[in-house]
Amino acid sequence: MKPATAAKKLGVYLEATPEEFQAGVVSRDELDEMQANPPEWLRDLRRNGPHPKQLIAQKLGISTSGLVRAGITEALTTEQINAIKEENPDWLVRERKTYAEFKAEEARLAEKARLEDES
């Protein structure tokens, strides 16, 4: 598979991976091995970052769209994410509220669909 696909499956920011990872092709067996026994570089990336947008959003409890609205377009390290969480800026409070409302509506619609399927 392409390095970008493998990085996404591993939950890491492609541009922060080693050059040989970015330039090569990753087989399913290699991916499985990296997931089961992550090399040091992978453990470091997962622990310290920089992290991809999806993971940043997850760690902050907001959507990736919320990141864009906040002007966060680059990968962030764990330290930077923790600093944002500690600061708890107004935009983060607002985006968390928006995301919680979205998830609640999503759950309501899923329950409604389930009930309709049962009848």
C-alpha positions as CSV (number, residue, x, y, z in Angstrom):
1,M,0.0,0.0,0.0
2,K,1.0,3.6,-0.4
3,P,2.9,5.2,2.5
4,A,0.0,7.7,3.0
5,T,-2.5,4.9,3.5
6,A,-0.2,3.0,5.9
7,A,0.4,6.2,7.9
8,K,-3.3,6.8,8.2
9,K,-3.8,3.2,9.3
10,L,-1.0,3.6,11.9
11,G,-2.5,6.9,13.1
12,V,0.6,9.0,12.3
13,Y,1.5,12.1,10.4
14,L,3.1,10.9,7.1
15,E,5.5,13.9,6.9
16,A,7.0,13.0,10.3
17,T,7.8,9.4,9.4
18,P,11.3,8.3,8.3
19,E,12.3,8.9,4.7
20,E,12.5,5.2,3.9
21,F,8.8,4.8,5.1
22,Q,7.7,7.7,2.9
23,A,9.5,6.6,-0.2
24,G,8.6,2.9,0.0
25,V,5.6,0.6,-0.3
26,V,4.2,-1.0,2.8
27,S,2.9,-4.6,2.5
28,R,0.0,-5.8,4.7
29,D,2.4,-8.1,6.5
30,E,4.7,-5.1,7.2
31,L,1.8,-3.0,8.4
32,D,0.6,-5.9,10.7
33,E,4.1,-6.2,12.1
34,M,4.4,-2.5,12.8
35,Q,1.0,-2.5,14.5
36,A,1.9,-5.6,16.6
37,N,5.6,-4.5,17.4
38,P,5.9,-0.8,16.6
39,P,9.5,0.3,15.8
40,E,10.9,3.1,18.1
41,W,10.1,5.9,15.6
42,L,6.5,4.8,15.5
43,R,6.2,4.7,19.3
44,D,7.8,8.2,19.5
45,L,5.4,9.6,16.9
46,R,2.4,8.2,18.6
47,R,3.6,9.5,22.0
48,N,4.9,12.9,21.0
49,G,3.7,13.7,17.5
50,P,3.4,15.7,15.4
51,H,-0.1,14.2,15.0
52,P,-2.5,14.2,12.0
53,K,-5.5,16.5,12.1
54,Q,-7.9,13.6,12.9
55,L,-6.0,12.7,16.0
56,I,-5.6,16.4,17.1
57,A,-9.4,16.9,16.8
58,Q,-10.0,13.7,18.7
59,K,-7.6,14.7,21.5
60,L,-9.3,18.1,21.7
61,G,-12.8,16.7,21.6
62,I,-13.8,18.6,18.4
63,S,-14.3,18.0,14.7
64,T,-11.6,18.4,12.1
65,S,-13.8,21.2,10.7
66,G,-13.6,22.9,14.1
67,L,-9.8,22.8,13.8
68,V,-10.0,24.6,10.5
69,R,-12.4,27.2,11.9
70,A,-9.9,27.8,14.7
71,G,-7.1,28.3,12.1
72,I,-5.2,25.1,13.0
73,T,-4.0,23.7,9.7
74,E,-0.7,22.2,10.7
75,A,0.2,19.0,12.6
76,L,0.6,19.6,16.3
77,T,2.8,17.8,18.9
78,T,1.3,16.3,22.1
79,E,2.9,19.2,24.0
80,Q,1.1,21.8,21.8
81,I,-2.2,19.9,22.1
82,N,-1.9,19.8,25.9
83,A,-1.1,23.5,26.0
84,I,-4.3,24.2,24.1
85,K,-6.3,22.0,26.5
86,E,-4.8,23.8,29.5
87,E,-5.5,27.2,28.1
88,N,-9.0,26.2,27.1
89,P,-9.6,29.1,24.7
90,D,-13.1,30.4,23.8
91,W,-12.9,28.8,20.4
92,L,-12.2,25.3,22.0
93,V,-15.2,25.7,24.4
94,R,-17.4,26.7,21.5
95,E,-16.2,23.9,19.2
96,R,-16.6,21.3,21.9
97,K,-20.2,22.4,22.4
98,T,-20.9,22.3,18.7
99,Y,-19.3,18.9,18.4
100,A,-21.3,17.5,21.4
101,E,-24.5,18.9,19.8
102,F,-23.7,17.2,16.5
103,K,-22.9,13.9,18.2
104,A,-26.2,14.1,20.1
105,E,-28.2,14.7,17.0
106,E,-26.4,11.9,15.2
107,A,-27.3,9.6,18.0
108,R,-30.9,10.7,18.0
109,L,-31.2,10.1,14.3
110,A,-29.6,6.7,14.6
111,E,-32.0,5.7,17.3
112,K,-35.0,7.1,15.2
113,A,-33.8,5.0,12.2
114,R,-33.4,1.9,14.5
115,L,-36.9,2.3,15.8
116,E,-38.3,2.8,12.3
117,D,-36.5,-0.4,11.2
118,E,-38.1,-2.4,14.0
119,S,-41.6,-1.3,13.1
